[in-house]
Amino acid sequence: MTHDGGLPYEECRRAQRVTPRRYRRLDGAAVSGLLTVLCVATLLVTITVAL
């Protein structure tokens, strides 16, 4: 059984594991979580400075 241009399936899987993934796409949940953490941190800093 071959896959992707004639490479055997196991060779193809091994090549995918070795290839470093430099860019990770952020989904909506990750962006929302990040913004939530940033907002809470900003709020805590603001309250601390105001006191």
C-alpha positions as CSV (number, residue, x, y, z in Angstrom):
1,M,0.0,0.0,0.0
2,T,1.4,3.4,-1.0
3,H,0.5,6.9,0.1
4,D,1.5,10.4,-1.0
5,G,3.6,10.0,-4.1
6,G,4.5,6.3,-3.8
7,L,5.9,6.3,-0.2
8,P,4.8,3.3,1.8
9,Y,2.4,4.2,4.6
10,E,4.9,3.7,7.4
11,E,7.5,5.9,5.7
12,C,4.9,8.6,5.2
13,R,3.9,8.5,8.8
14,R,7.5,8.6,9.9
15,A,8.2,11.6,7.7
16,Q,5.3,13.5,9.2
17,R,6.5,12.8,12.8
18,V,10.1,14.0,11.9
19,T,8.9,17.2,10.2
20,P,8.8,19.9,12.8
21,R,5.5,21.8,13.0
22,R,6.6,25.5,13.2
23,Y,3.2,27.1,12.9
24,R,0.3,26.1,15.1
25,R,-3.1,27.5,14.1
26,L,-5.1,29.0,16.9
27,D,-8.7,28.1,17.1
28,G,-11.4,30.3,18.5
29,A,-11.4,28.6,21.9
30,A,-7.7,29.1,22.3
31,V,-7.9,32.8,21.4
32,S,-10.9,33.3,23.7
33,G,-9.1,31.6,26.6
34,L,-6.0,33.7,26.0
35,L,-8.0,37.0,25.9
36,T,-9.9,35.9,29.1
37,V,-6.7,35.3,31.0
38,L,-5.3,38.7,29.7
39,C,-8.4,40.5,30.8
40,V,-8.5,38.9,34.3
41,A,-4.8,39.7,34.8
42,T,-5.3,43.3,33.7
43,L,-8.3,43.6,36.1
44,L,-6.2,42.2,39.0
45,V,-3.4,44.6,38.3
46,T,-5.8,47.6,38.1
47,I,-7.4,46.7,41.4
48,T,-4.0,46.2,43.1
49,V,-2.7,49.5,41.9
50,A,-5.9,51.3,42.9
51,L,-5.7,50.1,46.5
